Amino acid sequence: MLYLVGKFCIFIVTGIDLILITLILYLATFLPRSMTGKWYLKLFHTWCWVFIRALGVKLKIHQKNKKPLPKHFIVIGNHPSAFEDLGMPALFNARFLAKEEMKKWWILGRISMATRTIFVKRESKDSRNLAKEILIQTLKEGYNVGLYPEGGCKGRRIFLPFQYGVFDIAIKTGIPIIPVFLHYEAQEDFEWRPNVYLVKKLWEILKSKNKVANYYVFDAIDPKQFTDKETLCTYVQELYLRWQMRYLE
């Protein structure tokens, strides 16, 4: 009985925390763009952790890298769930690529725009090319970027082939890639499926009996060791298939 009461109290407290910090972030989106700088990104980072705590998810980072990670990087991951939109920016200071539709999401759309999220219409070649140029320019300005080479949220298993975009960017800029393999122990609860809306998925995660999210971080990949984007893409695909066999099969 005491356990249930304590759990309920934690749920209420974390829920209030989430509402308050979300309100602050949302109201700040109406400030002039010049006034939402580094402080806003730091607050967004905190918001991600508050949201994760409110969902009750245990986000575990497994540092499989044998060498120190670079300070300037492109971070990538497989994309089985919507939870990555919280988990990845919580762990990595980067500007992430997201689908254009996110702009229309209630509250979250304005917050994502204020954090300088880079948007793309996946079905439009012109939009993909523009997003690639923005990502390259963002890297040249010293920022880190993050994206998902599967080209969207494709489910619990690796979706092939990987898109060439991120590997082309790495070859052109020489910026190393940090690969992260994401594994949710309750895969069905976390997996993004067709015709599932965001609120329903968050509810499924909230009531899941196993909320452990394992994020495996591996050594950075130097694009200078590869001659072209195709070779680099093939190499990274093989790594992810190997990790899938290890952690999911």
HUDA-V350211 format. One record per helix or strand of 3 or more residues. SS is the DSSP state (H for helix, E for strand). FROM is the first residue (numbers start at 0). TO is the last residue. If there is no record, write none. Layout:
ss: (SS,SS)
from: (FROM,FROM)
to: (TO,TO)
//
This chain:
ss: (H,H,H,E,E,H,E,H,H,E,H,E,H,E,H,H,E,H,H)
from: (1,32,37,57,73,83,94,99,107,117,124,144,164,176,186,197,211,222,228)
to: (27,34,54,62,76,90,98,103,113,119,139,146,172,183,189,205,216,224,246)
//
